[in-house]
């Protein structure tokens, strides 16, 4: 089967969706399919036609709108004309792929990472939320042969906010193979310059939907309760550089609220060092307001570290091991859960049976959709 995959971003761009398609592409090649990937360039090194681990990739200099690359039809048309079926993801690639798939009579699949609908208003100013809501509605309402959601929560949101009548197949993303075996000499205590304090770790982007401001409010509440720098606890943040504005705002709020004694903020680190960092943390906090899948939560569980997570989005679907949820967007409930951990309460965590998110299951599921699409043509 000849498959064209049209994406906003692809390897080496880092993200949950990009990881999914990278692993999917490698798996499809292993199973004998022909494959072409078209995506936005990543710097000057990944520009034009490249072969990445056997995958033919065309990196194109697309400009951005609404925070997402906008593809040119001329960069994509020949690949859709070549293929037996085309696969894309939300947001901005959806309209052009839908249009060209219809033009050439090719079956098409849309992968939906996340649908926020009215949840845009949870984290953005009204004018911006309205704009993003309209863009999301437009992109998600494009016509495709089939639809794939990466979690039950995403599937439910798609059918609630976009269209109840569309048949959406849920296929989970895959956990990273070999994550537990990654070796590194990294020391979380050296990196954050702390000694024997209890470590709560947050890692990821500083975007507003990731809940960092909820966690900041919870830390303020703990400080009011007398849990501060003298309480031998530290909140360590591995924060990406983007988005820059929320990152600056977060750092300012930490300073203004007098939390520097209990909070440490450092830049992101390599995957090998990150795995070691998660293992060495006493507890990881994932306070997301919305989450299409939840790799941070899954990675924490995979590495056997205790987890506190928001009950928003898909996080309850992926969490297992010693973990505990708090009410989404509720800083007081999060502060209560954090304090229970510090007190060593017997019910601070619950034990959830292990869950499986394998690469083979993911590829099998997508491949099954492909076969059904072709059979229906």
C-alpha contacts under 8 A as a table, 3 or more apart, distances in Angstrom:
res1	aa1	res2	aa2	distance
1	X	32	X	7.99
1	X	33	X	5.09
1	X	34	X	6.03
1	X	84	X	6.38
2	X	33	X	6.16
2	X	34	X	4.66
2	X	35	X	5.88
2	X	82	X	7.65
2	X	83	X	4.83
2	X	84	X	5.05
2	X	85	X	6.84
3	X	33	X	7.32
3	X	34	X	6.17
3	X	35	X	4.98
3	X	36	X	6.42
3	X	83	X	5.28
3	X	84	X	5.97
3	X	85	X	5.36
3	X	86	X	5.80
3	X	87	X	7.43
4	X	35	X	5.98
4	X	36	X	4.89
4	X	37	X	5.93
4	X	38	X	7.74
4	X	79	X	6.22
4	X	80	X	6.21
4	X	83	X	5.72
4	X	84	X	7.90
4	X	85	X	6.50
4	X	86	X	4.75
4	X	87	X	6.27
5	X	35	X	7.61
5	X	36	X	6.17
5	X	37	X	4.71
5	X	38	X	6.32
5	X	86	X	5.82
5	X	87	X	4.76
5	X	88	X	5.75
6	X	37	X	5.87
6	X	38	X	4.88
6	X	39	X	6.10
6	X	76	X	7.58
6	X	86	X	7.44
6	X	87	X	6.30
6	X	88	X	4.96
6	X	89	X	7.60
6	X	93	X	6.95
6	X	97	X	7.48
7	X	10	X	6.73
7	X	37	X	7.50
7	X	38	X	6.21
7	X	39	X	4.91
7	X	40	X	7.55
7	X	88	X	5.68
7	X	89	X	6.21
7	X	93	X	6.32
8	X	39	X	5.35
8	X	40	X	5.82
8	X	68	X	6.99
8	X	69	X	5.64
8	X	70	X	7.55
8	X	71	X	7.56
8	X	89	X	7.77
8	X	91	X	7.94
8	X	92	X	7.07
8	X	93	X	6.25
9	X	13	X	6.30
9	X	18	X	6.48
9	X	39	X	5.24
9	X	40	X	5.50
9	X	41	X	7.78
9	X	69	X	8.00
10	X	13	X	5.57
10	X	14	X	7.96
10	X	18	X	5.25
10	X	21	X	7.42
10	X	22	X	7.02
10	X	39	X	6.01
10	X	40	X	7.40
11	X	14	X	6.86
11	X	18	X	6.41
11	X	19	X	7.50
11	X	22	X	6.51
12	X	42	X	7.18
13	X	18	X	6.76
13	X	42	X	6.82
14	X	18	X	6.27
14	X	19	X	6.97
15	X	18	X	5.18
15	X	19	X	6.06
16	X	19	X	5.14
16	X	20	X	6.25
16	X	295	X	6.77
17	X	20	X	5.03
17	X	21	X	6.37
17	X	113	X	7.03
18	X	21	X	5.29
18	X	22	X	6.04
19	X	22	X	5.08
19	X	23	X	6.18
20	X	23	X	5.38
20	X	24	X	5.99
20	X	173	X	6.24
20	X	174	X	7.05
21	X	24	X	4.78
21	X	25	X	5.84
22	X	25	X	5.24
22	X	26	X	6.38
23	X	26	X	5.22
23	X	27	X	6.12
23	X	359	X	7.47
24	X	27	X	5.06
24	X	28	X	6.09
24	X	362	X	7.78
24	X	363	X	6.00
25	X	28	X	5.17
25	X	29	X	6.31
25	X	35	X	7.38
25	X	55	X	7.08
26	X	29	X	5.25
26	X	30	X	6.29
26	X	53	X	7.60
26	X	54	X	7.85
26	X	55	X	7.13
27	X	30	X	5.01
27	X	31	X	6.35
27	X	363	X	6.69
28	X	31	X	5.07
28	X	32	X	6.56
28	X	33	X	5.55
28	X	34	X	7.85
28	X	35	X	7.74
28	X	363	X	7.48
29	X	32	X	5.20
29	X	33	X	5.21
29	X	34	X	6.53
29	X	35	X	7.00
29	X	54	X	7.87
29	X	55	X	7.63
30	X	33	X	7.53
35	X	55	X	6.81
35	X	56	X	6.77
36	X	55	X	6.97
36	X	56	X	5.24
36	X	57	X	6.03
36	X	58	X	7.79
36	X	79	X	7.19
37	X	55	X	7.49
37	X	56	X	6.24
37	X	57	X	4.64
37	X	58	X	6.20
38	X	57	X	5.73
38	X	58	X	4.73
38	X	59	X	6.08
38	X	60	X	7.40
38	X	75	X	7.97
38	X	76	X	7.01
39	X	57	X	7.53
39	X	58	X	6.40
39	X	59	X	5.19
39	X	60	X	6.13
40	X	59	X	5.17
40	X	60	X	4.75
40	X	61	X	5.86
40	X	62	X	5.71
40	X	69	X	6.82
40	X	71	X	7.67
41	X	44	X	7.42
41	X	46	X	5.54
41	X	47	X	5.11
41	X	48	X	7.58
41	X	59	X	4.36
41	X	60	X	4.97
41	X	61	X	5.48
41	X	62	X	7.41
42	X	45	X	6.92
42	X	46	X	5.12
42	X	47	X	6.87
42	X	59	X	7.46
43	X	46	X	5.96
43	X	47	X	7.13
44	X	47	X	5.69
46	X	50	X	7.22
46	X	59	X	6.25
47	X	50	X	7.53
47	X	58	X	7.38
47	X	59	X	4.80
47	X	60	X	6.27
47	X	61	X	7.42
48	X	57	X	7.98
48	X	58	X	5.32
48	X	59	X	4.79
48	X	60	X	6.15
49	X	56	X	7.11
49	X	57	X	5.69
49	X	58	X	4.39
49	X	59	X	6.25
50	X	56	X	6.10
50	X	57	X	5.27
50	X	58	X	6.32
50	X	59	X	7.55
51	X	54	X	5.59
51	X	55	X	5.28
51	X	56	X	4.74
51	X	57	X	5.98
52	X	55	X	4.96
52	X	56	X	6.61
52	X	57	X	6.97
60	X	75	X	7.21
62	X	69	X	5.76
62	X	70	X	5.87
62	X	71	X	5.62
62	X	72	X	7.01
63	X	69	X	5.50
63	X	70	X	5.85
63	X	71	X	7.66
64	X	67	X	5.96
64	X	68	X	5.08
64	X	69	X	4.10
64	X	70	X	5.55
65	X	68	X	5.43
65	X	69	X	6.30
65	X	70	X	6.47
66	X	132	X	7.38
68	X	91	X	7.43
68	X	92	X	6.39
69	X	92	X	6.58
69	X	93	X	7.91
70	X	92	X	5.68
70	X	93	X	6.68
71	X	75	X	7.41
71	X	76	X	7.90
71	X	92	X	7.43
71	X	93	X	6.23
71	X	96	X	7.53
72	X	75	X	5.47
72	X	76	X	6.93
73	X	76	X	5.32
73	X	77	X	5.94
73	X	96	X	6.46
74	X	77	X	5.61
74	X	78	X	7.73
75	X	78	X	7.47
76	X	79	X	5.59
76	X	80	X	6.51
77	X	80	X	5.32
77	X	81	X	6.15
77	X	100	X	6.75
78	X	81	X	5.05
78	X	82	X	6.16
79	X	82	X	4.98
79	X	83	X	6.27
80	X	83	X	5.30
80	X	85	X	7.52
80	X	86	X	6.49
80	X	100	X	7.09
80	X	101	X	6.75
80	X	104	X	7.49
80	X	106	X	7.57
81	X	104	X	6.18
83	X	86	X	6.82
83	X	106	X	7.76
84	X	106	X	6.42
84	X	107	X	7.51
84	X	374	X	7.96
85	X	106	X	5.41
85	X	107	X	5.04
85	X	108	X	5.82
85	X	370	X	7.70
85	X	374	X	7.64
86	X	97	X	7.83
86	X	101	X	7.23
86	X	106	X	6.95
86	X	107	X	6.48
86	X	108	X	4.84
86	X	109	X	6.40
87	X	108	X	5.73
87	X	109	X	4.72
87	X	110	X	6.10
87	X	111	X	7.58
88	X	93	X	6.76
88	X	94	X	6.51
88	X	97	X	7.17
88	X	108	X	7.84
88	X	109	X	6.31
88	X	110	X	5.17
88	X	111	X	6.20
89	X	93	X	6.72
89	X	94	X	6.40
89	X	110	X	5.22
89	X	111	X	4.51
89	X	112	X	5.99
89	X	113	X	7.53
90	X	93	X	6.44
90	X	94	X	5.76
90	X	110	X	7.10
90	X	111	X	6.61
90	X	112	X	5.79
90	X	113	X	7.05
90	X	139	X	6.75
90	X	140	X	6.88
91	X	94	X	5.91
91	X	136	X	6.79
91	X	139	X	5.64
91	X	140	X	7.20
92	X	95	X	6.71
92	X	139	X	6.51
93	X	96	X	5.89
93	X	97	X	6.15
94	X	97	X	5.30
94	X	98	X	5.96
94	X	110	X	7.31
94	X	139	X	5.75
94	X	140	X	7.37
94	X	142	X	6.76
95	X	98	X	5.25
95	X	99	X	6.22
95	X	139	X	5.98
95	X	142	X	6.05
96	X	99	X	5.15
96	X	100	X	6.17
97	X	100	X	5.23
97	X	101	X	5.89
98	X	101	X	5.24
98	X	102	X	6.34
98	X	108	X	7.21
98	X	142	X	6.37
98	X	143	X	6.12
98	X	144	X	6.24
99	X	102	X	5.37
99	X	103	X	6.31
100	X	103	X	4.84
100	X	104	X	6.28
101	X	104	X	5.41
101	X	105	X	5.75
101	X	106	X	4.87
101	X	107	X	6.64
101	X	108	X	6.46
102	X	105	X	4.94
102	X	106	X	6.39
103	X	106	X	7.93
107	X	144	X	7.46
107	X	145	X	5.63
107	X	373	X	6.20
107	X	374	X	6.99
107	X	377	X	7.18
108	X	144	X	5.34
108	X	145	X	5.08
108	X	146	X	6.53
108	X	373	X	7.79
109	X	144	X	5.93
109	X	145	X	5.95
109	X	146	X	4.87
109	X	147	X	5.66
109	X	148	X	7.24
110	X	144	X	6.54
110	X	146	X	6.51
110	X	147	X	4.94
110	X	148	X	6.09
111	X	147	X	6.07
111	X	148	X	4.66
111	X	149	X	5.89
111	X	150	X	7.56
112	X	115	X	7.44
112	X	147	X	7.33
112	X	148	X	5.96
112	X	149	X	4.83
112	X	150	X	6.67
112	X	154	X	7.34
113	X	149	X	6.29
113	X	150	X	5.86
113	X	154	X	6.87
113	X	292	X	5.44
113	X	293	X	7.47
114	X	149	X	7.87
114	X	154	X	5.36
114	X	157	X	7.82
114	X	158	X	7.87
114	X	291	X	7.05
114	X	292	X	4.55
115	X	136	X	7.56
115	X	154	X	6.28
115	X	157	X	5.79
115	X	158	X	5.81
115	X	161	X	7.55
115	X	292	X	7.68
116	X	119	X	4.92
116	X	120	X	5.83
116	X	133	X	7.85
116	X	157	X	7.14
116	X	161	X	7.96
116	X	290	X	7.42
117	X	120	X	6.20
117	X	133	X	6.00
117	X	136	X	7.64
117	X	137	X	7.88
117	X	157	X	7.64
117	X	161	X	5.61
118	X	121	X	5.89
118	X	122	X	7.82
118	X	133	X	7.22
119	X	122	X	5.22
119	X	123	X	7.59
119	X	290	X	7.83
120	X	123	X	6.01
120	X	124	X	6.14
120	X	129	X	5.03
120	X	130	X	7.77
120	X	132	X	7.26
120	X	133	X	6.76
121	X	124	X	5.42
121	X	125	X	6.81
121	X	126	X	6.32
121	X	129	X	5.38
121	X	130	X	7.93
122	X	209	X	7.96
122	X	289	X	7.97
123	X	208	X	5.78
123	X	209	X	6.07
124	X	128	X	6.09
124	X	129	X	5.42
124	X	208	X	7.98
125	X	128	X	5.38
125	X	129	X	5.96
126	X	129	X	5.05
126	X	130	X	6.08
127	X	130	X	5.23
127	X	131	X	6.31
128	X	131	X	5.07
128	X	132	X	6.18
129	X	132	X	5.19
129	X	133	X	5.90
130	X	133	X	5.01
130	X	134	X	6.23
131	X	134	X	5.28
131	X	135	X	6.34
132	X	135	X	5.05
132	X	136	X	5.98
133	X	136	X	5.15
133	X	137	X	6.10
134	X	137	X	5.12
134	X	138	X	6.16
135	X	138	X	5.15
135	X	139	X	6.17
136	X	139	X	5.25
136	X	140	X	5.94
137	X	140	X	5.34
137	X	141	X	5.95
137	X	162	X	6.64
138	X	141	X	5.42
138	X	142	X	6.85
139	X	142	X	5.80
140	X	162	X	6.87
141	X	162	X	6.66
141	X	163	X	7.84
144	X	147	X	7.02
145	X	373	X	6.91
146	X	167	X	7.41
146	X	168	X	7.16
146	X	369	X	7.65
146	X	373	X	7.28
147	X	166	X	7.90
147	X	167	X	6.88
147	X	168	X	4.88
147	X	169	X	6.19
148	X	168	X	5.52
148	X	169	X	4.80
148	X	170	X	5.84
148	X	171	X	6.82
149	X	152	X	7.33
149	X	154	X	5.89
149	X	155	X	5.27
149	X	168	X	6.49
149	X	169	X	6.04
149	X	170	X	4.84
149	X	171	X	6.33
149	X	172	X	7.77
150	X	154	X	6.54
150	X	155	X	7.50
150	X	170	X	5.78
150	X	171	X	5.33
150	X	172	X	4.79
150	X	173	X	6.06
150	X	292	X	6.84
150	X	293	X	6.34
151	X	154	X	5.21
151	X	155	X	6.23
151	X	170	X	5.78
151	X	171	X	6.62
151	X	172	X	5.63
151	X	292	X	6.61
151	X	293	X	5.96
151	X	314	X	6.24
151	X	317	X	7.71
152	X	155	X	4.96
152	X	156	X	6.07
152	X	170	X	6.23
152	X	314	X	6.96
152	X	317	X	7.85
153	X	156	X	5.12
153	X	157	X	6.17
153	X	292	X	7.07
153	X	313	X	5.52
153	X	314	X	5.10
154	X	157	X	5.06
154	X	158	X	6.07
154	X	292	X	5.64
154	X	293	X	7.91
154	X	313	X	7.31
154	X	314	X	7.18
155	X	158	X	5.15
155	X	159	X	6.28
155	X	168	X	6.41
155	X	169	X	7.63
155	X	170	X	6.60
156	X	159	X	5.25
156	X	160	X	5.98
157	X	160	X	4.94
157	X	161	X	5.76
157	X	162	X	7.69
158	X	161	X	5.46
158	X	162	X	5.20
158	X	163	X	6.65
158	X	164	X	7.77
159	X	162	X	5.50
159	X	163	X	4.74
159	X	164	X	4.25
159	X	165	X	7.29
159	X	166	X	7.06
159	X	168	X	7.97
160	X	163	X	6.37
160	X	164	X	6.04
163	X	166	X	5.93
171	X	362	X	6.26
171	X	365	X	6.21
171	X	366	X	7.43
172	X	293	X	7.81
172	X	357	X	6.70
172	X	362	X	6.26
173	X	293	X	7.53
173	X	357	X	6.59
173	X	358	X	7.77
173	X	359	X	7.57
173	X	362	X	6.01
174	X	357	X	4.78
174	X	358	X	4.86
174	X	359	X	4.86
174	X	361	X	7.78
174	X	362	X	6.18
175	X	295	X	7.69
175	X	298	X	7.15
175	X	299	X	7.31
175	X	357	X	5.46
175	X	358	X	6.08
175	X	359	X	7.09
176	X	179	X	5.70
176	X	299	X	7.87
177	X	359	X	7.87
178	X	181	X	5.26
178	X	182	X	6.69
179	X	182	X	5.53
179	X	275	X	6.91
179	X	299	X	7.96
179	X	302	X	7.80
179	X	303	X	7.54
180	X	275	X	7.41
180	X	302	X	7.19
180	X	303	X	5.80
182	X	272	X	5.54
182	X	275	X	6.77
182	X	276	X	7.65
183	X	272	X	6.25
183	X	273	X	7.87
183	X	276	X	7.28
184	X	272	X	5.89
184	X	273	X	5.72
184	X	276	X	6.39
185	X	273	X	7.60
185	X	276	X	7.96
186	X	191	X	7.88
186	X	273	X	5.54
186	X	276	X	6.38
186	X	277	X	6.99
187	X	190	X	5.29
187	X	191	X	6.15
187	X	276	X	7.68
187	X	277	X	6.94
187	X	280	X	7.79
188	X	191	X	5.09
188	X	192	X	6.13
188	X	277	X	5.46
188	X	280	X	6.57
188	X	281	X	7.38
189	X	192	X	5.37
189	X	193	X	5.51
189	X	194	X	4.99
189	X	195	X	6.02
190	X	193	X	4.84
190	X	194	X	6.62
192	X	236	X	7.18
192	X	264	X	6.29
192	X	265	X	7.64
192	X	266	X	7.13
194	X	197	X	6.83
196	X	232	X	7.47
197	X	232	X	4.56
197	X	233	X	4.86
197	X	234	X	6.24
198	X	232	X	6.27
198	X	233	X	4.53
198	X	234	X	6.09
198	X	282	X	6.35
198	X	342	X	7.99
199	X	233	X	6.12
199	X	234	X	5.18
199	X	235	X	6.00
199	X	236	X	6.75
199	X	281	X	5.51
199	X	282	X	5.20
199	X	283	X	6.53
200	X	233	X	7.78
200	X	234	X	6.35
200	X	235	X	4.84
200	X	236	X	6.06
200	X	281	X	6.49
200	X	282	X	6.15
200	X	283	X	4.96
200	X	284	X	5.59
200	X	285	X	6.67
201	X	235	X	6.02
201	X	236	X	4.85
201	X	237	X	5.97
201	X	238	X	7.74
201	X	278	X	7.58
201	X	281	X	6.24
201	X	282	X	7.80
201	X	283	X	6.26
201	X	284	X	4.64
201	X	285	X	6.01
202	X	235	X	7.70
202	X	236	X	6.26
202	X	237	X	4.85
202	X	238	X	6.23
202	X	284	X	5.97
202	X	285	X	5.44
202	X	286	X	6.61
203	X	237	X	5.73
203	X	238	X	4.49
203	X	239	X	5.94
203	X	268	X	7.74
203	X	296	X	7.62
204	X	238	X	6.39
204	X	239	X	5.53
204	X	240	X	6.00
204	X	268	X	7.65
204	X	296	X	7.72
205	X	210	X	7.17
205	X	239	X	5.75
205	X	240	X	4.94
205	X	241	X	7.46
205	X	242	X	6.52
205	X	243	X	7.23
206	X	210	X	6.69
206	X	212	X	6.70
206	X	239	X	6.00
206	X	240	X	6.48
206	X	241	X	7.78
206	X	242	X	6.89
206	X	243	X	6.47
206	X	246	X	6.19
206	X	247	X	5.42
206	X	250	X	7.91
207	X	210	X	5.45
207	X	211	X	7.70
207	X	212	X	7.66
207	X	242	X	7.73
207	X	243	X	6.12
207	X	246	X	6.13
207	X	247	X	7.52
208	X	211	X	5.88
208	X	212	X	6.70
208	X	213	X	7.14
208	X	246	X	6.71
209	X	212	X	7.96
209	X	288	X	5.90
209	X	289	X	5.09
209	X	290	X	5.94
210	X	286	X	7.76
210	X	287	X	6.33
210	X	288	X	4.07
210	X	289	X	5.93
210	X	290	X	7.11
210	X	291	X	7.99
211	X	214	X	5.18
211	X	215	X	6.48
211	X	286	X	7.75
211	X	287	X	4.78
211	X	288	X	4.42
211	X	289	X	5.45
211	X	329	X	7.36
212	X	215	X	5.05
212	X	216	X	6.12
212	X	250	X	7.74
212	X	287	X	6.69
212	X	288	X	7.61
213	X	216	X	4.80
213	X	217	X	6.16
213	X	250	X	7.14
214	X	217	X	5.18
214	X	218	X	6.26
214	X	287	X	6.98
214	X	329	X	6.14
214	X	330	X	7.04
214	X	331	X	5.27
215	X	218	X	4.97
215	X	219	X	6.24
215	X	287	X	6.59
215	X	331	X	6.58
215	X	334	X	7.38
216	X	219	X	5.15
216	X	220	X	6.36
216	X	254	X	7.32
217	X	220	X	5.00
217	X	221	X	6.33
217	X	331	X	5.83
218	X	221	X	5.04
218	X	222	X	6.30
218	X	331	X	4.77
218	X	332	X	6.09
218	X	334	X	6.11
218	X	335	X	4.67
219	X	222	X	5.01
219	X	223	X	6.21
219	X	259	X	7.89
219	X	335	X	6.79
220	X	223	X	5.03
220	X	224	X	6.36
220	X	257	X	7.21
220	X	259	X	7.44
221	X	224	X	5.05
221	X	225	X	6.39
221	X	332	X	7.20
221	X	335	X	6.55
222	X	225	X	4.97
222	X	226	X	6.48
222	X	227	X	5.19
222	X	228	X	7.22
222	X	335	X	6.24
222	X	339	X	7.41
223	X	226	X	5.11
223	X	227	X	4.79
223	X	228	X	5.06
224	X	227	X	7.20
226	X	231	X	7.95
227	X	230	X	7.42
227	X	231	X	5.48
227	X	233	X	7.98
228	X	231	X	5.37
228	X	232	X	7.77
228	X	233	X	7.38
228	X	261	X	7.33
228	X	262	X	6.01
229	X	232	X	6.28
229	X	233	X	6.76
229	X	234	X	7.45
229	X	261	X	5.06
229	X	262	X	4.76
230	X	233	X	7.85
233	X	262	X	6.71
234	X	262	X	4.92
234	X	263	X	5.70
234	X	264	X	7.13
235	X	262	X	6.19
235	X	263	X	4.76
235	X	264	X	6.18
236	X	263	X	5.95
236	X	264	X	4.77
236	X	265	X	5.96
236	X	266	X	7.86
237	X	263	X	7.68
237	X	264	X	6.11
237	X	265	X	4.68
237	X	266	X	6.25
238	X	265	X	6.14
238	X	266	X	5.21
238	X	267	X	5.47
238	X	268	X	5.21
238	X	269	X	7.75
239	X	247	X	7.79
239	X	265	X	6.93
239	X	266	X	6.35
239	X	267	X	5.34
239	X	268	X	5.65
240	X	243	X	7.83
240	X	267	X	6.04
240	X	268	X	5.38
241	X	244	X	5.84
241	X	247	X	7.20
241	X	267	X	7.32
242	X	245	X	7.92
242	X	247	X	7.29
243	X	246	X	6.13
243	X	247	X	6.54
244	X	247	X	5.14
244	X	248	X	6.30
245	X	248	X	5.25
245	X	249	X	6.25
246	X	249	X	4.97
246	X	250	X	5.99
247	X	250	X	5.10
247	X	251	X	6.32
248	X	251	X	5.23
248	X	252	X	6.20
249	X	252	X	5.06
249	X	253	X	6.18
250	X	253	X	5.18
250	X	254	X	6.26
251	X	254	X	5.12
251	X	255	X	6.34
252	X	255	X	5.12
252	X	256	X	6.07
253	X	256	X	5.00
253	X	257	X	5.88
254	X	257	X	5.34
254	X	258	X	6.29
254	X	259	X	5.27
254	X	260	X	6.44
254	X	263	X	7.85
255	X	258	X	5.26
255	X	259	X	6.16
255	X	260	X	6.12
256	X	259	X	7.80
258	X	261	X	7.45
259	X	262	X	5.61
259	X	263	X	5.93
260	X	263	X	5.14
260	X	264	X	7.05
269	X	273	X	6.16
269	X	274	X	6.02
270	X	273	X	5.21
270	X	274	X	5.93
271	X	274	X	4.90
271	X	275	X	6.16
272	X	275	X	5.37
272	X	276	X	6.59
273	X	276	X	5.14
273	X	277	X	6.03
274	X	277	X	4.83
274	X	278	X	6.15
275	X	278	X	5.27
275	X	279	X	6.34
275	X	303	X	7.54
276	X	279	X	5.07
276	X	280	X	6.25
277	X	280	X	5.22
277	X	281	X	6.26
278	X	281	X	5.29
278	X	284	X	7.29
278	X	300	X	6.52
278	X	303	X	7.25
278	X	305	X	6.83
279	X	300	X	7.93
279	X	303	X	6.16
279	X	304	X	7.12
279	X	305	X	5.98
281	X	284	X	6.81
281	X	305	X	7.18
282	X	305	X	6.89
282	X	306	X	6.77
283	X	305	X	6.16
283	X	306	X	4.77
283	X	307	X	5.58
283	X	308	X	7.30
284	X	300	X	6.95
284	X	305	X	7.03
284	X	306	X	6.31
284	X	307	X	4.95
284	X	308	X	6.32
285	X	307	X	5.98
285	X	308	X	4.88
285	X	309	X	5.80
286	X	296	X	7.04
286	X	297	X	6.44
286	X	307	X	7.58
286	X	308	X	6.30
286	X	309	X	4.60
286	X	310	X	6.43
287	X	308	X	7.83
287	X	309	X	5.47
287	X	310	X	4.93
287	X	328	X	7.56
287	X	329	X	7.87
288	X	291	X	6.37
288	X	309	X	7.62
288	X	310	X	6.01
288	X	312	X	6.84
288	X	328	X	7.67
289	X	310	X	7.20
289	X	312	X	5.80
289	X	313	X	7.43
289	X	328	X	6.18
289	X	329	X	6.23
290	X	312	X	5.71
290	X	313	X	5.10
290	X	314	X	7.99
291	X	294	X	5.76
291	X	312	X	6.89
291	X	313	X	4.82
291	X	314	X	5.76
291	X	315	X	6.76
292	X	313	X	6.28
292	X	314	X	5.83
293	X	313	X	7.68
293	X	314	X	5.32
293	X	315	X	6.71
293	X	318	X	7.52
294	X	297	X	5.53
294	X	298	X	6.37
294	X	314	X	6.60
294	X	315	X	5.68
294	X	318	X	7.01
295	X	298	X	4.96
295	X	299	X	5.87
296	X	299	X	5.25
296	X	300	X	6.22
297	X	300	X	5.21
297	X	301	X	6.34
297	X	307	X	7.26
297	X	309	X	7.35
297	X	315	X	6.90
297	X	318	X	7.00
297	X	319	X	6.11
298	X	301	X	5.15
298	X	302	X	5.99
298	X	318	X	5.79
298	X	319	X	6.04
298	X	320	X	7.91
299	X	302	X	4.91
299	X	303	X	6.17
300	X	303	X	5.25
300	X	304	X	6.32
300	X	305	X	5.53
300	X	306	X	7.34
300	X	307	X	6.84
301	X	304	X	5.04
301	X	305	X	6.00
301	X	306	X	7.25
301	X	307	X	7.20
301	X	319	X	6.51
301	X	320	X	5.89
301	X	321	X	5.99
301	X	322	X	7.90
302	X	305	X	7.92
304	X	321	X	6.99
304	X	322	X	7.94
305	X	322	X	7.52
306	X	321	X	7.40
306	X	322	X	5.19
306	X	323	X	5.62
307	X	322	X	6.54
307	X	323	X	4.52
307	X	324	X	6.41
308	X	323	X	5.66
308	X	324	X	4.92
308	X	325	X	5.62
308	X	326	X	7.33
308	X	337	X	7.70
308	X	338	X	7.97
309	X	315	X	7.10
309	X	323	X	7.66
309	X	324	X	6.42
309	X	325	X	4.79
309	X	326	X	6.27
310	X	315	X	6.92
310	X	325	X	5.39
310	X	326	X	5.09
310	X	327	X	6.01
310	X	328	X	5.05
310	X	329	X	7.71
311	X	314	X	7.84
311	X	315	X	6.17
311	X	316	X	5.90
311	X	325	X	5.62
311	X	326	X	5.98
311	X	327	X	5.77
311	X	328	X	5.47
312	X	315	X	6.35
312	X	316	X	7.65
312	X	327	X	7.67
312	X	328	X	5.30
313	X	316	X	7.65
314	X	317	X	5.31
314	X	318	X	6.89
315	X	318	X	5.48
315	X	319	X	6.14
316	X	319	X	5.47
316	X	325	X	7.76
318	X	355	X	7.22
319	X	323	X	7.21
319	X	352	X	7.61
319	X	355	X	7.99
320	X	323	X	6.54
320	X	351	X	7.13
320	X	352	X	4.64
320	X	353	X	5.86
320	X	354	X	5.48
320	X	355	X	6.63
321	X	350	X	7.80
321	X	351	X	5.26
321	X	352	X	4.90
321	X	353	X	6.19
321	X	354	X	6.26
322	X	349	X	5.67
322	X	350	X	5.62
322	X	351	X	4.76
322	X	352	X	6.58
323	X	349	X	5.08
323	X	350	X	5.62
323	X	351	X	6.55
323	X	352	X	7.27
324	X	337	X	7.76
324	X	348	X	7.09
324	X	349	X	5.09
324	X	350	X	6.08
326	X	330	X	7.42
326	X	333	X	5.88
326	X	334	X	5.55
326	X	337	X	7.04
327	X	330	X	5.44
327	X	333	X	6.31
327	X	334	X	7.32
330	X	333	X	5.47
330	X	334	X	6.40
331	X	334	X	5.02
331	X	335	X	6.05
332	X	335	X	4.99
332	X	336	X	6.18
333	X	336	X	5.04
333	X	337	X	6.29
334	X	337	X	5.08
334	X	338	X	6.18
335	X	338	X	5.09
335	X	339	X	6.07
336	X	339	X	5.14
336	X	340	X	6.15
337	X	340	X	5.11
337	X	341	X	6.45
337	X	348	X	6.78
338	X	341	X	5.22
338	X	342	X	6.44
339	X	342	X	5.02
339	X	343	X	6.13
340	X	343	X	5.10
340	X	344	X	6.20
340	X	345	X	5.44
340	X	348	X	5.39
341	X	344	X	5.07
341	X	345	X	6.24
341	X	348	X	5.35
341	X	349	X	7.81
342	X	345	X	7.83
344	X	348	X	6.96
345	X	348	X	5.16
346	X	349	X	7.41
347	X	350	X	6.67
357	X	361	X	7.15
357	X	362	X	7.67
358	X	361	X	5.30
358	X	362	X	6.46
359	X	362	X	5.15
359	X	363	X	6.22
360	X	363	X	5.22
360	X	364	X	5.91
361	X	364	X	5.13
361	X	365	X	6.12
362	X	365	X	5.27
362	X	366	X	6.37
363	X	366	X	5.21
363	X	367	X	5.91
364	X	367	X	5.14
364	X	368	X	6.09
365	X	368	X	5.15
365	X	369	X	6.53
366	X	369	X	5.16
366	X	370	X	6.38
367	X	370	X	4.97
367	X	371	X	6.31
368	X	371	X	5.16
368	X	372	X	6.29
369	X	372	X	5.11
369	X	373	X	6.12
370	X	373	X	5.10
370	X	374	X	6.29
371	X	374	X	5.22
371	X	375	X	6.09
372	X	375	X	5.05
372	X	376	X	6.10
373	X	376	X	5.21
373	X	377	X	6.57
374	X	377	X	5.34
